[in-house]
Amino acid sequence: MRVQPSWDSYKGLRDKLVADGKLAPGDQLNALRFAEDVPFESPSAAATVVYTGNQNGREAWRLKGTGQTYKQWQEAKIESSSLEQT
């Protein structure tokens, strides 16, 4: 099995987050959850660490309770801000 290059670059970070207890076992089998807030350079970097492979973080992350993607949430905020300025 060939590992994606971007996953290689984030594997060490994921291992450290698990060792530090910042990524902990989740409610689902073979799933992890963040035990505390962890800053990342981008939503895609965070998604890659969690999913152990290339991910578009703007599509992978969803707003709890709504199913709205981060991209949809972000675009709605931008539009709302634009409307307030007019």
PDB file with one MODEL, atoms N, CA, C and O in Angstrom:
MODEL        1
ATOM      1  N   MET A   1       0.840  -1.184   0.000  1.00  0.00           N
ATOM      2  CA  MET A   1       0.000   0.000   0.000  1.00  0.00           C
ATOM      3  C   MET A   1       0.883   1.245   0.000  1.00  0.00           C
ATOM      4  O   MET A   1       1.822   1.349   0.789  1.00  0.00           O
ATOM      5  N   ARG A   2       0.584   2.158  -0.864  1.00  0.00           N
ATOM      6  CA  ARG A   2       1.364   3.386  -0.982  1.00  0.00           C
ATOM      7  C   ARG A   2       0.733   4.476  -0.119  1.00  0.00           C
ATOM      8  O   ARG A   2      -0.475   4.700  -0.190  1.00  0.00           O
ATOM      9  N   VAL A   3       1.520   5.134   0.673  1.00  0.00           N
ATOM     10  CA  VAL A   3       1.035   6.202   1.555  1.00  0.00           C
ATOM     11  C   VAL A   3       1.166   7.533   0.835  1.00  0.00           C
ATOM     12  O   VAL A   3       2.165   7.787   0.162  1.00  0.00           O
ATOM     13  N   GLN A   4       0.167   8.373   0.976  1.00  0.00           N
ATOM     14  CA  GLN A   4       0.189   9.687   0.345  1.00  0.00           C
ATOM     15  C   GLN A   4       1.286  10.558   0.964  1.00  0.00           C
ATOM     16  O   GLN A   4       1.466  10.548   2.181  1.00  0.00           O
ATOM     17  N   PRO A   5       2.030  11.320   0.126  1.00  0.00           N
ATOM     18  CA  PRO A   5       3.108  12.167   0.660  1.00  0.00           C
ATOM     19  C   PRO A   5       2.644  13.138   1.743  1.00  0.00           C
ATOM     20  O   PRO A   5       3.355  13.340   2.728  1.00  0.00           O
ATOM     21  N   SER A   6       1.452  13.751   1.580  1.00  0.00           N
ATOM     22  CA  SER A   6       1.015  14.708   2.602  1.00  0.00           C
ATOM     23  C   SER A   6       0.743  14.008   3.925  1.00  0.00           C
ATOM     24  O   SER A   6       0.948  14.585   4.993  1.00  0.00           O
ATOM     25  N   TRP A   7       0.284  12.769   3.852  1.00  0.00           N
ATOM     26  CA  TRP A   7       0.069  12.026   5.086  1.00  0.00           C
ATOM     27  C   TRP A   7       1.401  11.788   5.770  1.00  0.00           C
ATOM     28  O   TRP A   7       1.494  11.900   6.992  1.00  0.00           O
ATOM     29  N   ASP A   8       2.430  11.463   5.010  1.00  0.00           N
ATOM     30  CA  ASP A   8       3.763  11.290   5.590  1.00  0.00           C
ATOM     31  C   ASP A   8       4.177  12.535   6.371  1.00  0.00           C
ATOM     32  O   ASP A   8       4.760  12.432   7.450  1.00  0.00           O
ATOM     33  N   SER A   9       3.876  13.697   5.828  1.00  0.00           N
ATOM     34  CA  SER A   9       4.327  14.937   6.475  1.00  0.00           C
ATOM     35  C   SER A   9       3.549  15.237   7.761  1.00  0.00           C
ATOM     36  O   SER A   9       4.040  15.981   8.609  1.00  0.00           O
ATOM     37  N   TYR A  10       2.358  14.679   7.919  1.00  0.00           N
ATOM     38  CA  TYR A  10       1.563  14.933   9.113  1.00  0.00           C
ATOM     39  C   TYR A  10       1.534  13.762  10.089  1.00  0.00           C
ATOM     40  O   TYR A  10       0.994  13.894  11.188  1.00  0.00           O
ATOM     41  N   LYS A  11       2.097  12.634   9.715  1.00  0.00           N
ATOM     42  CA  LYS A  11       2.046  11.453  10.572  1.00  0.00           C
ATOM     43  C   LYS A  11       2.709  11.700  11.926  1.00  0.00           C
ATOM     44  O   LYS A  11       2.164  11.317  12.961  1.00  0.00           O
ATOM     45  N   GLY A  12       3.873  12.334  11.926  1.00  0.00           N
ATOM     46  CA  GLY A  12       4.570  12.633  13.179  1.00  0.00           C
ATOM     47  C   GLY A  12       3.741  13.516  14.096  1.00  0.00           C
ATOM     48  O   GLY A  12       3.706  13.310  15.309  1.00  0.00           O
ATOM     49  N   LEU A  13       3.074  14.502  13.507  1.00  0.00           N
ATOM     50  CA  LEU A  13       2.219  15.388  14.297  1.00  0.00           C
ATOM     51  C   LEU A  13       1.054  14.603  14.898  1.00  0.00           C
ATOM     52  O   LEU A  13       0.730  14.776  16.073  1.00  0.00           O
ATOM     53  N   ARG A  14       0.430  13.748  14.102  1.00  0.00           N
ATOM     54  CA  ARG A  14      -0.684  12.941  14.615  1.00  0.00           C
ATOM     55  C   ARG A  14      -0.222  12.045  15.757  1.00  0.00           C
ATOM     56  O   ARG A  14      -0.886  11.953  16.790  1.00  0.00           O
ATOM     57  N   ASP A  15       0.909  11.390  15.569  1.00  0.00           N
ATOM     58  CA  ASP A  15       1.438  10.519  16.620  1.00  0.00           C
ATOM     59  C   ASP A  15       1.689  11.296  17.902  1.00  0.00           C
ATOM     60  O   ASP A  15       1.423  10.797  18.996  1.00  0.00           O
ATOM     61  N   LYS A  16       2.201  12.515  17.774  1.00  0.00           N
ATOM     62  CA  LYS A  16       2.471  13.351  18.950  1.00  0.00           C
ATOM     63  C   LYS A  16       1.163  13.773  19.624  1.00  0.00           C
ATOM     64  O   LYS A  16       1.070  13.776  20.852  1.00  0.00           O
ATOM     65  N   LEU A  17       0.168  14.123  18.834  1.00  0.00           N
ATOM     66  CA  LEU A  17      -1.122  14.523  19.412  1.00  0.00           C
ATOM     67  C   LEU A  17      -1.764  13.366  20.170  1.00  0.00           C
ATOM     68  O   LEU A  17      -2.374  13.574  21.218  1.00  0.00           O
ATOM     69  N   VAL A  18      -1.630  12.152  19.647  1.00  0.00           N
ATOM     70  CA  VAL A  18      -2.152  10.973  20.345  1.00  0.00           C
ATOM     71  C   VAL A  18      -1.363  10.750  21.630  1.00  0.00           C
ATOM     72  O   VAL A  18      -1.948  10.527  22.690  1.00  0.00           O
ATOM     73  N   ALA A  19      -0.035  10.809  21.538  1.00  0.00           N
ATOM     74  CA  ALA A  19       0.815  10.582  22.716  1.00  0.00           C
ATOM     75  C   ALA A  19       0.554  11.623  23.811  1.00  0.00           C
ATOM     76  O   ALA A  19       0.621  11.315  25.001  1.00  0.00           O
ATOM     77  N   ASP A  20       0.253  12.867  23.389  1.00  0.00           N
ATOM     78  CA  ASP A  20      -0.008  13.946  24.347  1.00  0.00           C
ATOM     79  C   ASP A  20      -1.446  13.939  24.865  1.00  0.00           C
ATOM     80  O   ASP A  20      -1.798  14.743  25.728  1.00  0.00           O
ATOM     81  N   GLY A  21      -2.284  13.029  24.340  1.00  0.00           N
ATOM     82  CA  GLY A  21      -3.667  12.952  24.776  1.00  0.00           C
ATOM     83  C   GLY A  21      -4.576  13.992  24.150  1.00  0.00           C
ATOM     84  O   GLY A  21      -5.726  14.135  24.566  1.00  0.00           O
ATOM     85  N   LYS A  22      -4.086  14.717  23.161  1.00  0.00           N
ATOM     86  CA  LYS A  22      -4.905  15.738  22.505  1.00  0.00           C
ATOM     87  C   LYS A  22      -5.852  15.126  21.479  1.00  0.00           C
ATOM     88  O   LYS A  22      -6.911  15.686  21.192  1.00  0.00           O
ATOM     89  N   LEU A  23      -5.472  13.981  20.930  1.00  0.00           N
ATOM     90  CA  LEU A  23      -6.357  13.161  20.099  1.00  0.00           C
ATOM     91  C   LEU A  23      -6.626  11.908  20.911  1.00  0.00           C
ATOM     92  O   LEU A  23      -5.700  11.191  21.289  1.00  0.00           O
ATOM     93  N   ALA A  24      -7.884  11.650  21.175  1.00  0.00           N
ATOM     94  CA  ALA A  24      -8.270  10.524  22.040  1.00  0.00           C
ATOM     95  C   ALA A  24      -9.295   9.644  21.327  1.00  0.00           C
ATOM     96  O   ALA A  24      -9.915  10.072  20.354  1.00  0.00           O
ATOM     97  N   PRO A  25      -9.471   8.422  21.808  1.00  0.00           N
ATOM     98  CA  PRO A  25     -10.479   7.548  21.200  1.00  0.00           C
ATOM     99  C   PRO A  25     -11.854   8.213  21.199  1.00  0.00           C
ATOM    100  O   PRO A  25     -12.261   8.839  22.178  1.00  0.00           O
ATOM    101  N   GLY A  26     -12.554   8.061  20.081  1.00  0.00           N
ATOM    102  CA  GLY A  26     -13.885   8.639  19.942  1.00  0.00           C
ATOM    103  C   GLY A  26     -14.968   7.638  20.277  1.00  0.00           C
ATOM    104  O   GLY A  26     -14.695   6.544  20.772  1.00  0.00           O
ATOM    105  N   ASP A  27     -16.195   8.023  20.001  1.00  0.00           N
ATOM    106  CA  ASP A  27     -17.351   7.174  20.283  1.00  0.00           C
ATOM    107  C   ASP A  27     -17.487   6.022  19.299  1.00  0.00           C
ATOM    108  O   ASP A  27     -18.075   4.991  19.626  1.00  0.00           O
ATOM    109  N   GLN A  28     -16.948   6.188  18.095  1.00  0.00           N
ATOM    110  CA  GLN A  28     -17.039   5.154  17.073  1.00  0.00           C
ATOM    111  C   GLN A  28     -15.753   4.349  17.025  1.00  0.00           C
ATOM    112  O   GLN A  28     -14.678   4.859  17.341  1.00  0.00           O
ATOM    113  N   LEU A  29     -15.868   3.090  16.628  1.00  0.00           N
ATOM    114  CA  LEU A  29     -14.720   2.208  16.509  1.00  0.00           C
ATOM    115  C   LEU A  29     -13.704   2.798  15.534  1.00  0.00           C
ATOM    116  O   LEU A  29     -14.078   3.266  14.459  1.00  0.00           O
ATOM    117  N   ASN A  30     -12.444   2.779  15.894  1.00  0.00           N
ATOM    118  CA  ASN A  30     -11.345   3.279  15.054  1.00  0.00           C
ATOM    119  C   ASN A  30     -11.451   4.767  14.742  1.00  0.00           C
ATOM    120  O   ASN A  30     -10.908   5.223  13.736  1.00  0.00           O
ATOM    121  N   ALA A  31     -12.131   5.520  15.574  1.00  0.00           N
ATOM    122  CA  ALA A  31     -12.257   6.960  15.366  1.00  0.00           C
ATOM    123  C   ALA A  31     -11.610   7.701  16.527  1.00  0.00           C
ATOM    124  O   ALA A  31     -11.661   7.263  17.676  1.00  0.00           O
ATOM    125  N   LEU A  32     -11.009   8.822  16.202  1.00  0.00           N
ATOM    126  CA  LEU A  32     -10.419   9.685  17.226  1.00  0.00           C
ATOM    127  C   LEU A  32     -11.193  10.989  17.275  1.00  0.00           C
ATOM    128  O   LEU A  32     -11.863  11.370  16.315  1.00  0.00           O
ATOM    129  N   ARG A  33     -11.089  11.659  18.399  1.00  0.00           N
ATOM    130  CA  ARG A  33     -11.703  12.973  18.567  1.00  0.00           C
ATOM    131  C   ARG A  33     -10.676  13.881  19.243  1.00  0.00           C
ATOM    132  O   ARG A  33      -9.763  13.402  19.915  1.00  0.00           O
ATOM    133  N   PHE A  34     -10.829  15.160  19.065  1.00  0.00           N
ATOM    134  CA  PHE A  34      -9.953  16.093  19.754  1.00  0.00           C
ATOM    135  C   PHE A  34     -10.418  16.208  21.197  1.00  0.00           C
ATOM    136  O   PHE A  34     -11.594  16.469  21.452  1.00  0.00           O
ATOM    137  N   ALA A  35      -9.511  16.015  22.136  1.00  0.00           N
ATOM    138  CA  ALA A  35      -9.817  16.130  23.561  1.00  0.00           C
ATOM    139  C   ALA A  35      -9.690  17.587  24.017  1.00  0.00           C
ATOM    140  O   ALA A  35     -10.166  17.947  25.094  1.00  0.00           O
ATOM    141  N   GLU A  36      -9.058  18.407  23.210  1.00  0.00           N
ATOM    142  CA  GLU A  36      -8.909  19.837  23.494  1.00  0.00           C
ATOM    143  C   GLU A  36      -8.677  20.569  22.180  1.00  0.00           C
ATOM    144  O   GLU A  36      -8.409  19.945  21.154  1.00  0.00           O
ATOM    145  N   ASP A  37      -8.781  21.882  22.214  1.00  0.00           N
ATOM    146  CA  ASP A  37      -8.537  22.679  21.013  1.00  0.00           C
ATOM    147  C   ASP A  37      -7.068  22.571  20.609  1.00  0.00           C
ATOM    148  O   ASP A  37      -6.170  22.677  21.445  1.00  0.00           O
ATOM    149  N   VAL A  38      -6.843  22.358  19.318  1.00  0.00           N
ATOM    150  CA  VAL A  38      -5.491  22.255  18.778  1.00  0.00           C
ATOM    151  C   VAL A  38      -5.419  23.145  17.543  1.00  0.00           C
ATOM    152  O   VAL A  38      -6.176  22.934  16.596  1.00  0.00           O
ATOM    153  N   PRO A  39      -4.526  24.136  17.527  1.00  0.00           N
ATOM    154  CA  PRO A  39      -4.413  24.993  16.343  1.00  0.00           C
ATOM    155  C   PRO A  39      -3.693  24.273  15.198  1.00  0.00           C
ATOM    156  O   PRO A  39      -2.744  23.523  15.423  1.00  0.00           O
ATOM    157  N   PHE A  40      -4.152  24.509  13.986  1.00  0.00           N
ATOM    158  CA  PHE A  40      -3.542  23.967  12.779  1.00  0.00           C
ATOM    159  C   PHE A  40      -3.325  25.091  11.787  1.00  0.00           C
ATOM    160  O   PHE A  40      -3.943  26.150  11.891  1.00  0.00           O
ATOM    161  N   GLU A  41      -2.440  24.858  10.821  1.00  0.00           N
ATOM    162  CA  GLU A  41      -2.172  25.851   9.789  1.00  0.00           C
ATOM    163  C   GLU A  41      -3.351  26.021   8.843  1.00  0.00           C
ATOM    164  O   GLU A  41      -3.520  27.083   8.243  1.00  0.00           O
ATOM    165  N   SER A  42      -4.175  24.971   8.706  1.00  0.00           N
ATOM    166  CA  SER A  42      -5.316  25.024   7.794  1.00  0.00           C
ATOM    167  C   SER A  42      -6.328  23.954   8.192  1.00  0.00           C
ATOM    168  O   SER A  42      -5.990  23.009   8.904  1.00  0.00           O
ATOM    169  N   PRO A  43      -7.579  24.105   7.728  1.00  0.00           N
ATOM    170  CA  PRO A  43      -8.567  23.054   8.003  1.00  0.00           C
ATOM    171  C   PRO A  43      -8.178  21.736   7.336  1.00  0.00           C
ATOM    172  O   PRO A  43      -8.504  20.665   7.848  1.00  0.00           O
ATOM    173  N   SER A  44      -7.488  21.807   6.205  1.00  0.00           N
ATOM    174  CA  SER A  44      -7.068  20.584   5.517  1.00  0.00           C
ATOM    175  C   SER A  44      -5.982  19.851   6.297  1.00  0.00           C
ATOM    176  O   SER A  44      -5.965  18.620   6.321  1.00  0.00           O
ATOM    177  N   ALA A  45      -5.082  20.587   6.932  1.00  0.00           N
ATOM    178  CA  ALA A  45      -4.048  19.946   7.759  1.00  0.00           C
ATOM    179  C   ALA A  45      -4.694  19.198   8.914  1.00  0.00           C
ATOM    180  O   ALA A  45      -4.302  18.072   9.220  1.00  0.00           O
ATOM    181  N   ALA A  46      -5.674  19.810   9.554  1.00  0.00           N
ATOM    182  CA  ALA A  46      -6.370  19.158  10.662  1.00  0.00           C
ATOM    183  C   ALA A  46      -7.114  17.917  10.182  1.00  0.00           C
ATOM    184  O   ALA A  46      -7.069  16.875  10.836  1.00  0.00           O
ATOM    185  N   ALA A  47      -7.790  18.020   9.058  1.00  0.00           N
ATOM    186  CA  ALA A  47      -8.539  16.881   8.522  1.00  0.00           C
ATOM    187  C   ALA A  47      -7.601  15.744   8.126  1.00  0.00           C
ATOM    188  O   ALA A  47      -7.921  14.575   8.340  1.00  0.00           O
ATOM    189  N   THR A  48      -6.455  16.076   7.554  1.00  0.00           N
ATOM    190  CA  THR A  48      -5.484  15.053   7.161  1.00  0.00           C
ATOM    191  C   THR A  48      -4.987  14.290   8.378  1.00  0.00           C
ATOM    192  O   THR A  48      -4.831  13.070   8.322  1.00  0.00           O
ATOM    193  N   VAL A  49      -4.739  14.988   9.469  1.00  0.00           N
ATOM    194  CA  VAL A  49      -4.289  14.336  10.701  1.00  0.00           C
ATOM    195  C   VAL A  49      -5.363  13.392  11.231  1.00  0.00           C
ATOM    196  O   VAL A  49      -5.056  12.273  11.644  1.00  0.00           O
ATOM    197  N   VAL A  50      -6.609  13.830  11.224  1.00  0.00           N
ATOM    198  CA  VAL A  50      -7.694  13.025  11.766  1.00  0.00           C
ATOM    199  C   VAL A  50      -8.025  11.844  10.861  1.00  0.00           C
ATOM    200  O   VAL A  50      -8.227  10.728  11.339  1.00  0.00           O
ATOM    201  N   TYR A  51      -8.080  12.091   9.559  1.00  0.00           N
ATOM    202  CA  TYR A  51      -8.488  11.045   8.622  1.00  0.00           C
ATOM    203  C   TYR A  51      -7.330  10.182   8.117  1.00  0.00           C
ATOM    204  O   TYR A  51      -7.555   9.214   7.391  1.00  0.00           O
ATOM    205  N   THR A  52      -6.116  10.518   8.489  1.00  0.00           N
ATOM    206  CA  THR A  52      -4.899   9.788   8.095  1.00  0.00           C
ATOM    207  C   THR A  52      -4.730   9.689   6.588  1.00  0.00           C
ATOM    208  O   THR A  52      -4.273   8.667   6.075  1.00  0.00           O
ATOM    209  N   GLY A  53      -5.091  10.726   5.895  1.00  0.00           N
ATOM    210  CA  GLY A  53      -4.911  10.789   4.446  1.00  0.00           C
ATOM    211  C   GLY A  53      -5.338  12.153   3.944  1.00  0.00           C
ATOM    212  O   GLY A  53      -5.915  12.947   4.688  1.00  0.00           O
ATOM    213  N   ASN A  54      -5.053  12.422   2.678  1.00  0.00           N
ATOM    214  CA  ASN A  54      -5.400  13.715   2.093  1.00  0.00           C
ATOM    215  C   ASN A  54      -6.880  14.027   2.254  1.00  0.00           C
ATOM    216  O   ASN A  54      -7.735  13.190   1.964  1.00  0.00           O
ATOM    217  N   GLN A  55      -7.175  15.224   2.712  1.00  0.00           N
ATOM    218  CA  GLN A  55      -8.551  15.681   2.872  1.00  0.00           C
ATOM    219  C   GLN A  55      -8.632  17.157   2.555  1.00  0.00           C
ATOM    220  O   GLN A  55      -7.711  17.918   2.851  1.00  0.00           O
ATOM    221  N   ASN A  56      -9.736  17.559   1.952  1.00  0.00           N
ATOM    222  CA  ASN A  56     -10.050  18.969   1.795  1.00  0.00           C
ATOM    223  C   ASN A  56     -10.801  19.364   3.058  1.00  0.00           C
ATOM    224  O   ASN A  56     -11.971  19.019   3.223  1.00  0.00           O
ATOM    225  N   GLY A  57     -10.147  20.069   3.927  1.00  0.00           N
ATOM    226  CA  GLY A  57     -10.733  20.422   5.216  1.00  0.00           C
ATOM    227  C   GLY A  57     -11.988  21.259   5.111  1.00  0.00           C
ATOM    228  O   GLY A  57     -12.863  21.167   5.972  1.00  0.00           O
ATOM    229  N   ARG A  58     -12.098  22.082   4.068  1.00  0.00           N
ATOM    230  CA  ARG A  58     -13.295  22.904   3.908  1.00  0.00           C
ATOM    231  C   ARG A  58     -14.521  22.050   3.600  1.00  0.00           C
ATOM    232  O   ARG A  58     -15.651  22.468   3.850  1.00  0.00           O
ATOM    233  N   GLU A  59     -14.299  20.858   3.061  1.00  0.00           N
ATOM    234  CA  GLU A  59     -15.407  19.942   2.763  1.00  0.00           C
ATOM    235  C   GLU A  59     -15.549  18.870   3.851  1.00  0.00           C
ATOM    236  O   GLU A  59     -16.656  18.401   4.113  1.00  0.00           O
ATOM    237  N   ALA A  60     -14.447  18.484   4.479  1.00  0.00           N
ATOM    238  CA  ALA A  60     -14.471  17.391   5.458  1.00  0.00           C
ATOM    239  C   ALA A  60     -15.098  17.805   6.786  1.00  0.00           C
ATOM    240  O   ALA A  60     -15.840  17.028   7.386  1.00  0.00           O
ATOM    241  N   TRP A  61     -14.807  19.026   7.252  1.00  0.00           N
ATOM    242  CA  TRP A  61     -15.335  19.464   8.543  1.00  0.00           C
ATOM    243  C   TRP A  61     -16.769  19.914   8.398  1.00  0.00           C
ATOM    244  O   TRP A  61     -17.132  20.583   7.431  1.00  0.00           O
ATOM    245  N   ARG A  62     -17.583  19.538   9.374  1.00  0.00           N
ATOM    246  CA  ARG A  62     -19.015  19.866   9.363  1.00  0.00           C
ATOM    247  C   ARG A  62     -19.400  20.514  10.685  1.00  0.00           C
ATOM    248  O   ARG A  62     -18.881  20.168  11.746  1.00  0.00           O
ATOM    249  N   LEU A  63     -20.315  21.453  10.593  1.00  0.00           N
ATOM    250  CA  LEU A  63     -20.807  22.145  11.770  1.00  0.00           C
ATOM    251  C   LEU A  63     -21.733  21.215  12.540  1.00  0.00           C
ATOM    252  O   LEU A  63     -22.728  20.730  12.001  1.00  0.00           O
ATOM    253  N   LYS A  64     -21.405  20.973  13.785  1.00  0.00           N
ATOM    254  CA  LYS A  64     -22.174  20.038  14.612  1.00  0.00           C
ATOM    255  C   LYS A  64     -23.648  20.447  14.661  1.00  0.00           C
ATOM    256  O   LYS A  64     -23.989  21.609  14.877  1.00  0.00           O
ATOM    257  N   GLY A  65     -24.490  19.461  14.453  1.00  0.00           N
ATOM    258  CA  GLY A  65     -25.927  19.689  14.542  1.00  0.00           C
ATOM    259  C   GLY A  65     -26.586  20.163  13.258  1.00  0.00           C
ATOM    260  O   GLY A  65     -27.813  20.154  13.163  1.00  0.00           O
ATOM    261  N   THR A  66     -25.798  20.581  12.261  1.00  0.00           N
ATOM    262  CA  THR A  66     -26.394  21.093  11.023  1.00  0.00           C
ATOM    263  C   THR A  66     -25.963  20.300   9.794  1.00  0.00           C
ATOM    264  O   THR A  66     -26.696  20.244   8.806  1.00  0.00           O
ATOM    265  N   GLY A  67     -24.789  19.692   9.844  1.00  0.00           N
ATOM    266  CA  GLY A  67     -24.254  19.014   8.667  1.00  0.00           C
ATOM    267  C   GLY A  67     -23.663  19.977   7.657  1.00  0.00           C
ATOM    268  O   GLY A  67     -23.169  19.553   6.613  1.00  0.00           O
ATOM    269  N   GLN A  68     -23.705  21.260   7.951  1.00  0.00           N
ATOM    270  CA  GLN A  68     -23.151  22.287   7.071  1.00  0.00           C
ATOM    271  C   GLN A  68     -21.632  22.153   7.030  1.00  0.00           C
ATOM    272  O   GLN A  68     -20.992  22.030   8.074  1.00  0.00           O
ATOM    273  N   THR A  69     -21.048  22.176   5.821  1.00  0.00           N
ATOM    274  CA  THR A  69     -19.595  22.084   5.708  1.00  0.00           C
ATOM    275  C   THR A  69     -18.955  23.387   6.174  1.00  0.00           C
ATOM    276  O   THR A  69     -19.606  24.430   6.233  1.00  0.00           O
ATOM    277  N   TYR A  70     -17.679  23.306   6.502  1.00  0.00           N
ATOM    278  CA  TYR A  70     -16.933  24.511   6.873  1.00  0.00           C
ATOM    279  C   TYR A  70     -16.966  25.513   5.728  1.00  0.00           C
ATOM    280  O   TYR A  70     -17.072  26.718   5.954  1.00  0.00           O
ATOM    281  N   LYS A  71     -16.876  25.015   4.505  1.00  0.00           N
ATOM    282  CA  LYS A  71     -16.925  25.883   3.321  1.00  0.00           C
ATOM    283  C   LYS A  71     -18.259  26.636   3.267  1.00  0.00           C
ATOM    284  O   LYS A  71     -18.282  27.847   3.050  1.00  0.00           O
ATOM    285  N   GLN A  72     -19.362  25.921   3.462  1.00  0.00           N
ATOM    286  CA  GLN A  72     -20.675  26.561   3.440  1.00  0.00           C
ATOM    287  C   GLN A  72     -20.800  27.588   4.562  1.00  0.00           C
ATOM    288  O   GLN A  72     -21.316  28.686   4.353  1.00  0.00           O
ATOM    289  N   TRP A  73     -20.331  27.228   5.741  1.00  0.00           N
ATOM    290  CA  TRP A  73     -20.383  28.146   6.880  1.00  0.00           C
ATOM    291  C   TRP A  73     -19.567  29.400   6.596  1.00  0.00           C
ATOM    292  O   TRP A  73     -20.018  30.519   6.845  1.00  0.00           O
ATOM    293  N   GLN A  74     -18.353  29.198   6.067  1.00  0.00           N
ATOM    294  CA  GLN A  74     -17.457  30.308   5.775  1.00  0.00           C
ATOM    295  C   GLN A  74     -18.055  31.234   4.716  1.00  0.00           C
ATOM    296  O   GLN A  74     -18.017  32.456   4.861  1.00  0.00           O
ATOM    297  N   GLU A  75     -18.605  30.649   3.653  1.00  0.00           N
ATOM    298  CA  GLU A  75     -19.195  31.460   2.589  1.00  0.00           C
ATOM    299  C   GLU A  75     -20.415  32.239   3.088  1.00  0.00           C
ATOM    300  O   GLU A  75     -20.628  33.380   2.679  1.00  0.00           O
ATOM    301  N   ALA A  76     -21.213  31.631   3.966  1.00  0.00           N
ATOM    302  CA  ALA A  76     -22.368  32.321   4.534  1.00  0.00           C
ATOM    303  C   ALA A  76     -21.918  33.499   5.393  1.00  0.00           C
ATOM    304  O   ALA A  76     -22.542  34.560   5.371  1.00  0.00           O
ATOM    305  N   LYS A  77     -20.840  33.314   6.146  1.00  0.00           N
ATOM    306  CA  LYS A  77     -20.315  34.405   6.985  1.00  0.00           C
ATOM    307  C   LYS A  77     -19.828  35.570   6.117  1.00  0.00           C
ATOM    308  O   LYS A  77     -20.064  36.735   6.437  1.00  0.00           O
ATOM    309  N   ILE A  78     -19.153  35.242   5.025  1.00  0.00           N
ATOM    310  CA  ILE A  78     -18.643  36.277   4.115  1.00  0.00           C
ATOM    311  C   ILE A  78     -19.818  37.041   3.497  1.00  0.00           C
ATOM    312  O   ILE A  78     -19.813  38.271   3.445  1.00  0.00           O
ATOM    313  N   GLU A  79     -20.820  36.294   3.032  1.00  0.00           N
ATOM    314  CA  GLU A  79     -21.985  36.954   2.437  1.00  0.00           C
ATOM    315  C   GLU A  79     -22.711  37.814   3.446  1.00  0.00           C
ATOM    316  O   GLU A  79     -23.116  38.933   3.130  1.00  0.00           O
ATOM    317  N   SER A  80     -22.882  37.313   4.653  1.00  0.00           N
ATOM    318  CA  SER A  80     -23.537  38.068   5.705  1.00  0.00           C
ATOM    319  C   SER A  80     -22.787  39.357   6.015  1.00  0.00           C
ATOM    320  O   SER A  80     -23.397  40.407   6.213  1.00  0.00           O
ATOM    321  N   SER A  81     -21.480  39.271   6.055  1.00  0.00           N
ATOM    322  CA  SER A  81     -20.632  40.423   6.315  1.00  0.00           C
ATOM    323  C   SER A  81     -20.758  41.439   5.185  1.00  0.00           C
ATOM    324  O   SER A  81     -20.810  42.644   5.432  1.00  0.00           O
ATOM    325  N   SER A  82     -20.806  40.955   3.952  1.00  0.00           N
ATOM    326  CA  SER A  82     -20.937  41.835   2.788  1.00  0.00           C
ATOM    327  C   SER A  82     -22.277  42.567   2.821  1.00  0.00           C
ATOM    328  O   SER A  82     -22.334  43.759   2.520  1.00  0.00           O
ATOM    329  N   LEU A  83     -23.344  41.875   3.181  1.00  0.00           N
ATOM    330  CA  LEU A  83     -24.675  42.486   3.243  1.00  0.00           C
ATOM    331  C   LEU A  83     -24.734  43.537   4.325  1.00  0.00           C
ATOM    332  O   LEU A  83     -25.400  44.559   4.156  1.00  0.00           O
ATOM    333  N   GLU A  84     -24.044  43.309   5.448  1.00  0.00           N
ATOM    334  CA  GLU A  84     -24.048  44.275   6.549  1.00  0.00           C
ATOM    335  C   GLU A  84     -23.340  45.564   6.163  1.00  0.00           C
ATOM    336  O   GLU A  84     -23.659  46.632   6.686  1.00  0.00           O
ATOM    337  N   GLN A  85     -22.387  45.469   5.255  1.00  0.00           N
ATOM    338  CA  GLN A  85     -21.600  46.641   4.865  1.00  0.00           C
ATOM    339  C   GLN A  85     -22.305  47.490   3.811  1.00  0.00           C
ATOM    340  O   GLN A  85     -21.893  48.623   3.561  1.00  0.00           O
ATOM    341  N   THR A  86     -23.355  46.965   3.193  1.00  0.00           N
ATOM    342  CA  THR A  86     -24.039  47.741   2.153  1.00  0.00           C
ATOM    343  C   THR A  86     -25.193  48.538   2.708  1.00  0.00           C
ATOM    344  O   THR A  86     -25.871  49.244   1.962  1.00  0.00           O
TER     345      THR A  86
ENDMDL
END
